[in-house]
Amino acid sequence: MQSLEKKRKDPTPSRFFYRWERLRLTPYFRHIFDYGIPLFLIGLIGLFYFSKVENVEVLKVSWREFKENTKNRPEFLVNFIKIKGANQALVNEIRSLTGLDLPISSYNVNLHELQSKIELMNAVKNVDLYIAENIIYIQVQPREPAIYWLNTNGLELLDPDGVSMGIVESGRPNLDLPLIAGAGASIAIDEAFFIYSISNSFSDEILGLVRIGERRWDIILKNGRKIMLPADELTKVYKNLIMENKVKKLLSVNFSLLDLRNPNRMMIRRQKDAKEAVEIKLRRLEEEKI
């Protein structure tokens, strides 16, 4: 006789499903099912979408519009330029050099390029730029004029490092600044500053310094007088001259030429007789009466 009870399903999985379940529970397969397959499907859909040229163009246009709308937001607009540390003439030159049409988006302002352009100006030694509160701040460190240099290009204004600040068009605007002349004078500017710095006792008599042969200096004094300095041992010789002048008042003597090119002796040519030269050895200077 056949049983009327329904046959129960065996709850034990088959060997295949058992192994499959164990494999699916491993971390490697879990990552594939959780991330790999979804990413693959997304990539497949994207590849299919961008395979059409019109879809690519739509995306490019949308991206450009998004960038323009973002750049032109009020919080990103630059409305003013503020320049600090410069006089009005230099401020006007810097504003003209920047060439910015305000208001302009800060995304369209290349601060590094602006800084490079401003630092190329002769009158600017250093400059810092930054943007804050819709304003471009330009902090300028101008070059300080220190000396005039007369050369083949004209009268040039130099800073303490010998860097040119430009050609002076009309004479010497500042007569308090010293004057040098000749080829290579700007290279030996430290020697020129040294000469001027210790010549306080007769600085009013100095008209300027002339570089001779790019090796040594001549000091040009008033009334056609001249002091010829040596190419070597300049510091020692000139300091000795300053010390002797304090005692003997050499520069008050009526002379036309004082030759110090030979460190061991000094030649003085009097204005009375230009052909007569009096040689004085420095070691016998105290015995001579000039």
C-alpha positions in Angstrom: 0.0 0.0 0.0 1.4 3.5 -1.0 2.0 6.1 1.8 -0.1 9.2 1.6 2.5 11.4 3.4 4.4 13.9 1.1 8.1 13.1 0.7 10.3 15.6 2.6 13.0 17.5 0.7 16.5 16.7 1.8 17.8 20.0 3.4 21.4 19.0 2.8 22.8 20.9 -0.2 24.4 19.1 -3.0 28.2 19.0 -3.2 28.3 21.6 -6.0 26.2 24.2 -4.1 28.1 23.5 -1.0 31.4 24.3 -2.6 29.9 27.3 -4.4 28.7 28.7 -1.2 32.0 28.3 0.5 33.8 29.9 -2.5 31.3 32.9 -2.5 32.0 33.6 1.1 35.8 34.1 0.5 36.9 37.8 0.6 38.2 37.7 -3.0 34.8 36.6 -4.5 32.9 38.9 -2.2 34.8 41.9 -3.5 34.2 40.7 -7.1 30.4 40.4 -6.5 30.1 43.6 -4.4 32.3 45.9 -6.4 33.8 44.3 -9.6 30.6 43.3 -11.3 28.8 46.7 -10.6 31.8 48.6 -11.9 32.1 46.5 -14.9 28.4 47.1 -15.8 28.8 50.8 -15.2 31.9 50.9 -17.5 30.1 48.9 -20.1 27.2 51.4 -20.1 29.5 54.4 -20.2 31.5 52.9 -23.1 28.3 52.4 -25.0 27.1 55.9 -24.2 30.3 57.7 -25.2 30.7 55.7 -28.3 28.4 58.2 -29.9 30.1 61.5 -30.9 27.0 63.6 -30.1 27.0 62.4 -26.5 30.6 63.4 -26.1 29.9 66.9 -27.5 27.0 67.4 -25.1 29.3 66.4 -22.2 32.0 68.9 -23.3 29.6 71.8 -23.6 28.0 71.0 -20.2 31.5 70.9 -18.6 32.5 74.3 -20.2 29.3 75.9 -19.0 29.8 74.6 -15.5 33.4 76.0 -15.4 32.4 79.4 -16.7 29.5 79.7 -14.3 31.8 78.7 -11.4 34.6 81.1 -12.4 32.2 84.1 -12.8 30.6 83.7 -9.4 30.8 87.0 -7.4 33.0 85.4 -4.7 35.7 84.6 -7.3 35.8 88.0 -9.1 38.7 90.4 -8.6 37.5 94.0 -8.6 40.5 96.0 -7.5 44.3 96.1 -7.6 46.1 97.5 -4.5 49.8 98.3 -4.9 51.9 99.0 -1.8 55.5 100.2 -1.3 55.8 102.2 -4.6 55.5 105.9 -5.5 52.8 107.1 -7.8 54.9 107.0 -10.9 55.8 103.3 -10.3 52.3 102.4 -9.4 51.0 103.8 -12.7 53.7 101.8 -14.6 52.8 98.5 -12.7 49.0 99.0 -13.4 49.8 99.5 -17.1 52.0 96.5 -17.1 49.5 94.1 -15.6 47.0 94.8 -18.4 44.1 93.3 -16.4 40.5 94.2 -17.4 38.7 94.4 -14.1 36.5 92.8 -12.9 38.1 89.5 -13.8 37.8 86.0 -12.4 40.6 85.0 -10.1 40.8 81.8 -12.1 42.0 83.8 -15.1 44.8 85.6 -13.1 48.2 84.0 -13.3 50.0 85.5 -10.3 53.3 83.8 -11.1 53.3 85.3 -14.6 52.4 88.8 -13.2 55.2 88.6 -10.6 57.7 87.7 -13.3 56.7 90.6 -15.5 56.8 93.1 -12.6 60.2 91.9 -11.4 61.6 92.6 -14.9 61.0 96.3 -14.3 64.3 98.2 -13.7 62.8 100.1 -10.7 61.6 97.0 -8.9 63.9 94.9 -6.7 61.3 92.4 -5.3 57.5 91.9 -5.4 55.0 89.7 -3.7 51.4 89.1 -5.0 48.3 87.5 -3.4 44.6 87.7 -3.7 42.3 88.3 -0.8 38.7 89.6 -0.5 38.4 90.2 -4.3 41.5 92.3 -4.4 44.9 91.7 -5.9 47.6 92.9 -3.4 51.0 93.8 -4.9 53.7 94.5 -2.4 56.6 96.1 -4.1 60.2 96.6 -2.8 61.6 99.3 -5.1 65.3 99.7 -5.9 66.9 102.6 -4.1 68.9 105.0 -6.3 72.5 105.1 -5.1 74.8 106.4 -7.8 74.8 107.9 -11.4 76.8 106.1 -14.1 77.8 108.1 -17.2 78.4 105.7 -20.1 77.9 105.5 -23.9 74.2 105.0 -23.4 73.8 108.2 -21.4 73.4 109.0 -17.7 72.2 105.8 -16.0 70.9 105.5 -12.5 72.1 102.5 -10.4 71.1 100.9 -7.1 73.6 99.9 -4.4 74.1 96.5 -6.1 75.0 98.2 -9.4 71.7 97.2 -11.1 70.4 99.7 -13.6 67.2 101.6 -12.8 67.0 103.2 -16.2 68.4 106.1 -18.2 68.0 109.6 -16.8 66.6 111.8 -19.6 67.3 115.3 -18.2 70.5 115.9 -16.3 71.0 114.8 -12.7 67.7 115.2 -10.8 69.4 114.4 -7.5 72.8 116.2 -7.1 73.3 114.5 -3.7 74.1 111.1 -5.4 77.7 110.5 -6.5 78.8 110.1 -10.1 81.0 107.5 -11.8 81.9 107.3 -15.5 83.7 105.0 -17.9 83.4 101.5 -19.3 83.2 98.8 -16.5 82.5 101.3 -13.8 79.3 99.6 -12.7 81.2 96.3 -12.1 83.6 98.0 -9.7 80.9 99.9 -7.9 82.0 98.6 -4.5 85.3 100.4 -4.9 83.5 103.6 -5.9 81.3 103.5 -2.8 84.5 102.9 -0.7 86.2 105.9 -2.2 83.2 108.2 -1.6 82.6 106.8 1.9 86.1 107.8 3.3 86.4 111.1 1.3 84.2 113.1 3.7 87.0 115.7 4.4 86.9 116.9 0.7 83.7 115.3 -0.7 82.5 118.8 -1.8 85.6 119.0 -4.1 84.8 115.7 -5.9 83.0 116.0 -9.2 83.1 112.2 -10.0 85.1 109.1 -10.5 86.3 107.9 -13.9 87.1 104.2 -14.6 90.3 103.9 -16.6 90.9 100.8 -18.7 88.4 98.9 -16.5 91.3 98.5 -14.0 91.6 101.6 -11.8 90.0 104.9 -10.9 90.7 108.6 -11.4 89.1 111.1 -9.0 88.1 114.3 -10.8 88.1 117.3 -8.6 87.0 120.9 -9.1 89.3 123.4 -10.9 90.6 120.7 -13.3 92.5 118.7 -10.6 92.8 114.9 -10.7 93.9 112.1 -8.5 95.1 108.9 -10.2 94.5 105.8 -8.1 96.3 102.5 -8.4 94.9 99.3 -9.9 96.2 97.3 -7.0 96.2 97.9 -3.2 93.5 100.6 -3.7 92.2 100.4 -0.1 95.6 100.7 1.5 96.9 103.5 -0.7 93.8 105.6 -0.5 93.5 105.2 3.3 97.1 106.4 3.6 96.3 109.4 1.5 93.3 110.3 3.6 95.4 110.0 6.8 98.2 112.1 5.4 95.8 114.7 4.1 94.4 115.2 7.6 97.9 116.0 8.8 99.6 117.7 5.8 96.5 119.0 4.0 97.8 117.6 0.7 94.6 118.3 -1.2 94.7 122.0 -0.2 98.0 122.3 -2.2 97.8 124.1 -5.6 98.2 121.0 -7.8 96.8 119.8 -11.1 97.6 116.1 -10.7 98.2 113.7 -7.9 99.5 110.3 -9.1 99.2 107.4 -6.8 99.4 104.6 -9.4 102.7 103.4 -7.8 101.9 102.4 -4.2 105.5 103.1 -3.2 105.7 106.8 -4.3 103.5 109.7 -5.0 103.8 112.2 -7.9 102.4 115.7 -7.6 102.2 118.1 -10.5 101.8 121.7 -9.5 99.4 124.0 -11.4 102.1 126.7 -11.5 104.2 124.7 -13.9 102.4 121.8 -15.6 105.7 120.4 -16.9 107.3 120.3 -13.5 106.7 117.1 -11.5 107.7 116.6 -7.9 108.2 113.1 -6.8 107.7 112.4 -3.1 108.3 109.0 -1.6 105.8 108.2 1.1 108.4 107.2 3.6 110.0 110.7 3.4 106.7 112.6 3.2 107.1 114.0 6.7 110.5 115.7 5.7 109.2 117.4 2.6 107.5 120.9 2.6 105.0 121.2 -0.2 
